[in-house]
Amino acid sequence: MAKKTGGVFDDVKKQIAATAGIIITTGGALVVANMEKIFGTEEPKVEDKKEIVKDSIKPAETKTVIIKEVPAEKPKAEPKKKTETEQRKEEGFDW
């Protein structure tokens, strides 16, 4: 068996050191994350200037345009040409 060196207080010291390390690391991360808020690096605010520009060009007069839809004339369908089979059926050659 391995002989245990140290005692209960040695383990407590190690736990306290580990806890302090975690606290320091967390604090450093928070400082880095909130760097702008902590050190106050504010940019000067720029006021928006509103300019009023009067347009000296008169708008063009609008003309009313009426569009009337006229249906397009449909071309007359040419009679469908019959196939050879249809011609034979009319002549009476039905197999």
Phi and psi restraints in degrees (value plus and minus 20) as a CYANA .aco file:
   2 ALA   PHI    -103.5   -63.5
   2 ALA   PSI     118.3   158.3
   3 LYS   PHI    -104.3   -64.3
   3 LYS   PSI     110.2   150.2
   4 LYS   PHI    -102.8   -62.8
   4 LYS   PSI     101.1   141.1
   5 THR   PHI    -117.9   -77.9
   5 THR   PSI     120.9   160.9
   6 GLY   PHI      72.8   112.8
   6 GLY   PSI    -187.6  -147.6
   7 GLY   PHI    -170.2  -130.2
   7 GLY   PSI    -177.3  -137.3
   8 VAL   PHI     -85.0   -45.0
   8 VAL   PSI     -58.2   -18.2
   9 PHE   PHI     -88.1   -48.1
   9 PHE   PSI     -49.1    -9.1
  10 ASP   PHI     -85.7   -45.7
  10 ASP   PSI     -61.4   -21.4
  11 ASP   PHI     -86.4   -46.4
  11 ASP   PSI     -57.4   -17.4
  12 VAL   PHI     -85.6   -45.6
  12 VAL   PSI     -59.6   -19.6
  13 LYS   PHI     -81.9   -41.9
  13 LYS   PSI     -61.9   -21.9
  14 LYS   PHI     -84.8   -44.8
  14 LYS   PSI     -61.4   -21.4
  15 GLN   PHI     -85.4   -45.4
  15 GLN   PSI     -59.7   -19.7
  16 ILE   PHI     -86.1   -46.1
  16 ILE   PSI     -60.5   -20.5
  17 ALA   PHI     -84.6   -44.6
  17 ALA   PSI     -61.2   -21.2
  18 ALA   PHI     -85.7   -45.7
  18 ALA   PSI     -61.6   -21.6
  19 THR   PHI     -83.9   -43.9
  19 THR   PSI     -62.0   -22.0
  20 ALA   PHI     -83.3   -43.3
  20 ALA   PSI     -59.7   -19.7
  21 GLY   PHI     -82.4   -42.4
  21 GLY   PSI     -61.9   -21.9
  22 ILE   PHI     -85.7   -45.7
  22 ILE   PSI     -61.1   -21.1
  23 ILE   PHI     -84.7   -44.7
  23 ILE   PSI     -62.1   -22.1
  24 ILE   PHI     -85.5   -45.5
  24 ILE   PSI     -61.3   -21.3
  25 THR   PHI     -84.5   -44.5
  25 THR   PSI     -63.5   -23.5
  26 THR   PHI     -84.6   -44.6
  26 THR   PSI     -61.8   -21.8
  27 GLY   PHI     -82.9   -42.9
  27 GLY   PSI     -61.3   -21.3
  28 GLY   PHI     -83.4   -43.4
  28 GLY   PSI     -60.3   -20.3
  29 ALA   PHI     -84.8   -44.8
  29 ALA   PSI     -59.5   -19.5
  30 LEU   PHI     -87.3   -47.3
  30 LEU   PSI     -57.2   -17.2
  31 VAL   PHI     -85.0   -45.0
  31 VAL   PSI     -63.5   -23.5
  32 VAL   PHI     -85.7   -45.7
  32 VAL   PSI     -60.9   -20.9
  33 ALA   PHI     -86.6   -46.6
  33 ALA   PSI     -53.1   -13.1
  34 ASN   PHI    -131.5   -91.5
  34 ASN   PSI      15.0    55.0
  35 MET   PHI     -79.2   -39.2
  35 MET   PSI     -63.5   -23.5
  36 GLU   PHI     -87.8   -47.8
  36 GLU   PSI     -59.2   -19.2
  37 LYS   PHI     -89.0   -49.0
  37 LYS   PSI     -57.1   -17.1
  38 ILE   PHI     -92.2   -52.2
  38 ILE   PSI     -68.3   -28.3
  39 PHE   PHI    -111.5   -71.5
  39 PHE   PSI     -26.5    13.5
  40 GLY   PHI      43.5    83.5
  40 GLY   PSI      36.3    76.3
  41 THR   PHI    -111.4   -71.4
  41 THR   PSI      59.9    99.9
  42 GLU   PHI    -111.8   -71.8
  42 GLU   PSI     120.8   160.8
  43 GLU   PHI    -109.5   -69.5
  43 GLU   PSI     125.2   165.2
  44 PRO   PHI     -84.9   -44.9
  44 PRO   PSI     119.4   159.4
  45 LYS   PHI     -98.8   -58.8
  45 LYS   PSI     116.3   156.3
  46 VAL   PHI    -122.8   -82.8
  46 VAL   PSI     104.2   144.2
  47 GLU   PHI     -99.2   -59.2
  47 GLU   PSI     117.0   157.0
  48 ASP   PHI     -98.7   -58.7
  48 ASP   PSI     106.3   146.3
  49 LYS   PHI    -117.3   -77.3
  49 LYS   PSI     109.6   149.6
  50 LYS   PHI    -124.4   -84.4
  50 LYS   PSI     103.0   143.0
  51 GLU   PHI    -125.0   -85.0
  51 GLU   PSI     115.9   155.9
  52 ILE   PHI    -121.3   -81.3
  52 ILE   PSI      98.1   138.1
  53 VAL   PHI    -135.4   -95.4
  53 VAL   PSI     102.8   142.8
  54 LYS   PHI    -113.5   -73.5
  54 LYS   PSI     110.1   150.1
  55 ASP   PHI    -105.5   -65.5
  55 ASP   PSI     100.9   140.9
  56 SER   PHI    -110.0   -70.0
  56 SER   PSI     -24.4    15.6
  57 ILE   PHI    -106.4   -66.4
  57 ILE   PSI     107.6   147.6
  58 LYS   PHI     -99.5   -59.5
  58 LYS   PSI     121.1   161.1
  59 PRO   PHI     -88.1   -48.1
  59 PRO   PSI     124.4   164.4
  60 ALA   PHI     -88.0   -48.0
  60 ALA   PSI     126.2   166.2
  61 GLU   PHI     -91.5   -51.5
  61 GLU   PSI     113.5   153.5
  62 THR   PHI    -113.1   -73.1
  62 THR   PSI     117.2   157.2
  63 LYS   PHI    -122.9   -82.9
  63 LYS   PSI     122.1   162.1
  64 THR   PHI    -103.0   -63.0
  64 THR   PSI     105.7   145.7
  65 VAL   PHI    -134.5   -94.5
  65 VAL   PSI     106.1   146.1
  66 ILE   PHI    -125.3   -85.3
  66 ILE   PSI     105.4   145.4
  67 ILE   PHI    -129.2   -89.2
  67 ILE   PSI     103.0   143.0
  68 LYS   PHI    -131.9   -91.9
  68 LYS   PSI     107.9   147.9
  69 GLU   PHI    -105.2   -65.2
  69 GLU   PSI     106.0   146.0
  70 VAL   PHI    -135.8   -95.8
  70 VAL   PSI     103.0   143.0
  71 PRO   PHI     -85.7   -45.7
  71 PRO   PSI     118.2   158.2
  72 ALA   PHI     -93.9   -53.9
  72 ALA   PSI     125.2   165.2
  73 GLU   PHI     -93.6   -53.6
  73 GLU   PSI     111.7   151.7
  74 LYS   PHI    -103.5   -63.5
  74 LYS   PSI     111.8   151.8
  75 PRO   PHI     -87.1   -47.1
  75 PRO   PSI     123.8   163.8
  76 LYS   PHI     -89.6   -49.6
  76 LYS   PSI     114.9   154.9
  77 ALA   PHI     -94.8   -54.8
  77 ALA   PSI     111.2   151.2
  78 GLU   PHI     -95.3   -55.3
  78 GLU   PSI     126.8   166.8
  79 PRO   PHI     -81.0   -41.0
  79 PRO   PSI     118.6   158.6
  80 LYS   PHI     -92.3   -52.3
  80 LYS   PSI     113.6   153.6
  81 LYS   PHI     -96.3   -56.3
  81 LYS   PSI     117.9   157.9
  82 LYS   PHI    -105.4   -65.4
  82 LYS   PSI     124.6   164.6
  83 THR   PHI     -97.2   -57.2
  83 THR   PSI     149.7   189.7
  84 GLU   PHI     -82.1   -42.1
  84 GLU   PSI     -57.1   -17.1
  85 THR   PHI     -85.8   -45.8
  85 THR   PSI     -61.7   -21.7
  86 GLU   PHI     -85.9   -45.9
  86 GLU   PSI     -57.2   -17.2
  87 GLN   PHI     -84.9   -44.9
  87 GLN   PSI     -60.3   -20.3
  88 ARG   PHI     -85.4   -45.4
  88 ARG   PSI     -57.1   -17.1
  89 LYS   PHI     -84.3   -44.3
  89 LYS   PSI     -58.3   -18.3
  90 GLU   PHI     -88.8   -48.8
  90 GLU   PSI     -53.2   -13.2
  91 GLU   PHI     -98.9   -58.9
  91 GLU   PSI     -32.9     7.1
  92 GLY   PHI      87.5   127.5
  92 GLY   PSI     -16.6    23.4
  93 PHE   PHI    -111.0   -71.0
  93 PHE   PSI      56.2    96.2
  94 ASP   PHI    -125.6   -85.6
  94 ASP   PSI      94.1   134.1
